[in-house]
Amino acid sequence: MDYVVRAETPAVELYQRLRVGAGLSPKSTEAATAGLAGSWYAVVAYHGDRPIGMGRVIGDGGTAFQIVDMCVLPEHQGRGAGKKIMAALVDRKYGFAETAPASVGMALRL
């Protein structure tokens, strides 16, 4: 299947729909609105004109950046869309590198 990845921050409703549709935890409209505003870079993957996946880069602007919200709807998983999303995020040249086992990240879910 042909997938196109566009550099864009998803609308709140699309963000919520893609997360839940791909099996990630739901986010409230308030949380999604605040979180999306903090995106450094975001992409949405399309199959035709239908959004089927996304990913974002968040960070502090100086020392730490993280790829989050990587998701692809189940009917499109295993067909290369996720690889295209990740490539688009990494191609931003933020210098992502594996840190384990030297360091391990932690997260707090609100």
DRENPA-3360 file (N, C-alpha, C; in nm, 2 decimals, always signed):
BEGIN
1 = MDYVVRAE = +0.08/-0.12/+0.00/+0.00/+0.00/+0.00/+0.09/+0.12/+0.00 ~ +0.04/+0.23/-0.06/+0.11/+0.35/-0.06/+0.07/+0.44/+0.05 ~ +0.17/+0.49/+0.12/+0.15/+0.58/+0.24/+0.22/+0.71/+0.21 ~ +0.16/+0.82/+0.25/+0.23/+0.95/+0.24/+0.23/+1.00/+0.39 ~ +0.35/+1.05/+0.43/+0.36/+1.11/+0.56/+0.38/+1.26/+0.54 ~ +0.29/+1.33/+0.61/+0.30/+1.48/+0.60/+0.34/+1.54/+0.74 ~ +0.42/+1.64/+0.73/+0.46/+1.71/+0.85/+0.35/+1.80/+0.89 ~ +0.27/+1.76/+0.99/+0.16/+1.83/+1.05/+0.13/+1.78/+1.19;
9 = TPAVELYQ = +0.08/+1.87/+1.27/+0.03/+1.83/+1.40/-0.12/+1.79/+1.38 ~ -0.15/+1.67/+1.43/-0.29/+1.63/+1.41/-0.39/+1.72/+1.49 ~ -0.51/+1.74/+1.44/-0.61/+1.81/+1.52/-0.64/+1.72/+1.65 ~ -0.69/+1.78/+1.75/-0.72/+1.71/+1.87/-0.81/+1.59/+1.85 ~ -0.91/+1.60/+1.78/-1.01/+1.49/+1.75/-0.94/+1.38/+1.68 ~ -0.85/+1.41/+1.58/-0.78/+1.31/+1.50/-0.68/+1.24/+1.59 ~ -0.61/+1.32/+1.67/-0.51/+1.26/+1.77/-0.58/+1.16/+1.86 ~ -0.69/+1.20/+1.92/-0.77/+1.11/+2.01/-0.81/+0.98/+1.93;
17 = RLRVGAGL = -0.87/+1.00/+1.81/-0.92/+0.88/+1.73/-0.81/+0.79/+1.69 ~ -0.69/+0.84/+1.65/-0.58/+0.75/+1.61/-0.52/+0.68/+1.73 ~ -0.51/+0.75/+1.84/-0.46/+0.68/+1.96/-0.55/+0.56/+2.00 ~ -0.67/+0.59/+2.02/-0.76/+0.48/+2.06/-0.78/+0.37/+1.95 ~ -0.78/+0.41/+1.83/-0.80/+0.32/+1.72/-0.68/+0.22/+1.71 ~ -0.56/+0.27/+1.75/-0.44/+0.19/+1.74/-0.41/+0.12/+1.87 ~ -0.50/+0.13/+1.97/-0.48/+0.06/+2.09/-0.40/+0.13/+2.20 ~ -0.37/+0.26/+2.18/-0.31/+0.34/+2.29/-0.42/+0.39/+2.38;
25 = SPKSTEAA = -0.37/+0.44/+2.50/-0.47/+0.49/+2.60/-0.54/+0.61/+2.55 ~ -0.66/+0.63/+2.59/-0.73/+0.75/+2.55/-0.68/+0.88/+2.63 ~ -0.69/+0.99/+2.57/-0.65/+1.12/+2.63/-0.77/+1.21/+2.63 ~ -0.79/+1.29/+2.74/-0.89/+1.38/+2.74/-0.87/+1.50/+2.64 ~ -0.97/+1.57/+2.61/-0.96/+1.68/+2.51/-0.86/+1.78/+2.57 ~ -0.87/+1.81/+2.70/-0.79/+1.90/+2.77/-0.64/+1.86/+2.76 ~ -0.61/+1.73/+2.79/-0.48/+1.68/+2.79/-0.42/+1.68/+2.65 ~ -0.50/+1.64/+2.55/-0.46/+1.64/+2.41/-0.43/+1.78/+2.36;
33 = TAGLAGSW = -0.51/+1.87/+2.39/-0.49/+2.01/+2.35/-0.36/+2.06/+2.40 ~ -0.33/+2.04/+2.53/-0.21/+2.09/+2.59/-0.09/+2.02/+2.54 ~ -0.10/+1.89/+2.52/+0.01/+1.81/+2.48/+0.05/+1.84/+2.33 ~ -0.05/+1.85/+2.25/-0.02/+1.88/+2.11/+0.05/+2.02/+2.09 ~ +0.01/+2.11/+2.17/+0.07/+2.24/+2.16/+0.22/+2.24/+2.20 ~ +0.26/+2.14/+2.27/+0.40/+2.12/+2.31/+0.48/+2.04/+2.21 ~ +0.43/+2.01/+2.10/+0.50/+1.93/+2.00/+0.61/+2.01/+1.93 ~ +0.73/+1.95/+1.92/+0.84/+2.01/+1.85/+0.82/+1.98/+1.70;
41 = YAVVAYHG = +0.77/+1.86/+1.67/+0.76/+1.82/+1.53/+0.66/+1.71/+1.53 ~ +0.57/+1.70/+1.44/+0.47/+1.60/+1.43/+0.44/+1.56/+1.29 ~ +0.40/+1.44/+1.27/+0.36/+1.39/+1.13/+0.24/+1.31/+1.14 ~ +0.16/+1.31/+1.03/+0.05/+1.22/+1.01/+0.07/+1.14/+0.89 ~ +0.04/+1.01/+0.89/+0.05/+0.92/+0.78/-0.09/+0.91/+0.72 ~ -0.09/+0.91/+0.59/-0.22/+0.90/+0.51/-0.21/+0.78/+0.42 ~ -0.33/+0.72/+0.40/-0.35/+0.62/+0.29/-0.46/+0.68/+0.21 ~ -0.42/+0.73/+0.09/-0.51/+0.81/+0.01/-0.53/+0.94/+0.09;
49 = DRPIGMGR = -0.66/+0.98/+0.12/-0.69/+1.10/+0.19/-0.73/+1.07/+0.34 ~ -0.71/+0.94/+0.38/-0.75/+0.90/+0.51/-0.63/+0.89/+0.61 ~ -0.63/+0.96/+0.72/-0.52/+0.95/+0.82/-0.52/+0.82/+0.88 ~ -0.41/+0.75/+0.89/-0.40/+0.61/+0.94/-0.29/+0.60/+1.05 ~ -0.22/+0.70/+1.08/-0.11/+0.69/+1.18/-0.05/+0.83/+1.21 ~ +0.03/+0.83/+1.31/+0.10/+0.96/+1.35/+0.22/+0.93/+1.44 ~ +0.29/+1.03/+1.46/+0.40/+1.03/+1.56/+0.44/+1.18/+1.59 ~ +0.50/+1.20/+1.71/+0.54/+1.33/+1.75/+0.68/+1.33/+1.81;
57 = VIGDGGTA = +0.75/+1.44/+1.81/+0.87/+1.47/+1.88/+0.84/+1.57/+1.99 ~ +0.87/+1.54/+2.11/+0.85/+1.64/+2.22/+0.99/+1.66/+2.29 ~ +1.01/+1.77/+2.36/+1.13/+1.78/+2.43/+1.15/+1.92/+2.50 ~ +1.26/+1.93/+2.57/+1.28/+2.05/+2.65/+1.35/+2.16/+2.57 ~ +1.39/+2.14/+2.44/+1.45/+2.24/+2.36/+1.60/+2.25/+2.37 ~ +1.66/+2.17/+2.45/+1.80/+2.18/+2.47/+1.87/+2.05/+2.49 ~ +1.82/+1.97/+2.58/+1.90/+1.85/+2.61/+1.83/+1.72/+2.59 ~ +1.70/+1.72/+2.58/+1.62/+1.59/+2.58/+1.50/+1.61/+2.48;
65 = FQIVDMCV = +1.50/+1.51/+2.39/+1.39/+1.50/+2.30/+1.34/+1.35/+2.30 ~ +1.21/+1.33/+2.27/+1.16/+1.20/+2.28/+1.05/+1.18/+2.17 ~ +1.05/+1.06/+2.11/+0.94/+1.03/+2.01/+0.83/+0.97/+2.09 ~ +0.71/+1.02/+2.07/+0.59/+0.98/+2.14/+0.47/+0.96/+2.04 ~ +0.37/+0.90/+2.09/+0.24/+0.89/+2.01/+0.26/+0.82/+1.88 ~ +0.36/+0.73/+1.87/+0.37/+0.65/+1.75/+0.26/+0.55/+1.74 ~ +0.18/+0.56/+1.64/+0.07/+0.47/+1.62/+0.02/+0.46/+1.48 ~ -0.02/+0.34/+1.45/-0.08/+0.31/+1.31/-0.20/+0.22/+1.34;
73 = LPEHQGRG = -0.31/+0.26/+1.27/-0.44/+0.18/+1.28/-0.41/+0.03/+1.25 ~ -0.47/-0.06/+1.32/-0.44/-0.20/+1.30/-0.44/-0.25/+1.16 ~ -0.54/-0.21/+1.08/-0.55/-0.26/+0.94/-0.44/-0.22/+0.85 ~ -0.35/-0.12/+0.90/-0.24/-0.08/+0.82/-0.10/-0.12/+0.89 ~ -0.11/-0.18/+1.00/+0.01/-0.23/+1.07/+0.08/-0.34/+0.98 ~ +0.22/-0.34/+0.99/+0.29/-0.44/+0.92/+0.30/-0.41/+0.77 ~ +0.27/-0.29/+0.73/+0.27/-0.26/+0.58/+0.36/-0.15/+0.55 ~ +0.44/-0.10/+0.65/+0.54/+0.00/+0.62/+0.51/+0.14/+0.66;
81 = AGKKIMAA = +0.39/+0.16/+0.70/+0.35/+0.30/+0.75/+0.42/+0.34/+0.87 ~ +0.44/+0.26/+0.97/+0.51/+0.29/+1.09/+0.66/+0.33/+1.06 ~ +0.72/+0.25/+0.97/+0.86/+0.28/+0.93/+0.87/+0.42/+0.87 ~ +0.77/+0.45/+0.78/+0.77/+0.58/+0.72/+0.75/+0.69/+0.82 ~ +0.67/+0.67/+0.92/+0.65/+0.77/+1.03/+0.78/+0.79/+1.10 ~ +0.84/+0.68/+1.15/+0.96/+0.69/+1.23/+1.07/+0.76/+1.14 ~ +1.08/+0.72/+1.02/+1.19/+0.78/+0.93/+1.17/+0.93/+0.92 ~ +1.04/+0.97/+0.91/+1.01/+1.12/+0.90/+1.05/+1.19/+1.03;
89 = LVDRKYGF = +1.03/+1.13/+1.14/+1.06/+1.19/+1.27/+1.21/+1.19/+1.29 ~ +1.28/+1.08/+1.26/+1.42/+1.07/+1.28/+1.50/+1.16/+1.18 ~ +1.44/+1.18/+1.06/+1.51/+1.26/+0.96/+1.51/+1.41/+1.00 ~ +1.44/+1.44/+1.11/+1.46/+1.58/+1.16/+1.59/+1.61/+1.22 ~ +1.68/+1.50/+1.23/+1.81/+1.52/+1.27/+1.83/+1.56/+1.42 ~ +1.74/+1.52/+1.50/+1.75/+1.55/+1.65/+1.86/+1.47/+1.71 ~ +1.91/+1.37/+1.64/+2.02/+1.29/+1.70/+1.97/+1.18/+1.79 ~ +1.86/+1.12/+1.77/+1.81/+1.02/+1.86/+1.91/+0.90/+1.85;
97 = AETAPASV = +1.94/+0.84/+1.97/+2.03/+0.73/+1.98/+1.98/+0.64/+2.10 ~ +2.00/+0.51/+2.08/+1.96/+0.42/+2.19/+2.05/+0.45/+2.31 ~ +1.99/+0.46/+2.43/+2.06/+0.49/+2.55/+2.08/+0.37/+2.65 ~ +1.99/+0.27/+2.63/+2.00/+0.15/+2.72/+2.12/+0.07/+2.68 ~ +2.19/+0.00/+2.77/+2.16/+0.00/+2.91/+2.23/+0.11/+3.00 ~ +2.30/+0.20/+2.93/+2.36/+0.31/+3.01/+2.27/+0.39/+3.09 ~ +2.15/+0.42/+3.03/+2.05/+0.49/+3.10/+1.91/+0.44/+3.06 ~ +1.81/+0.47/+3.15/+1.68/+0.42/+3.12/+1.58/+0.54/+3.15;
105 = GMALRL = +1.49/+0.56/+3.06/+1.39/+0.67/+3.08/+1.28/+0.63/+3.17 ~ +1.21/+0.73/+3.22/+1.09/+0.70/+3.31/+0.98/+0.80/+3.26 ~ +0.86/+0.76/+3.29/+0.74/+0.84/+3.25/+0.64/+0.84/+3.36 ~ +0.57/+0.95/+3.37/+0.46/+0.96/+3.47/+0.34/+0.99/+3.38 ~ +0.24/+0.90/+3.39/+0.11/+0.92/+3.32/+0.01/+0.99/+3.41 ~ -0.04/+1.10/+3.36/-0.14/+1.17/+3.43/-0.28/+1.14/+3.39;
% end
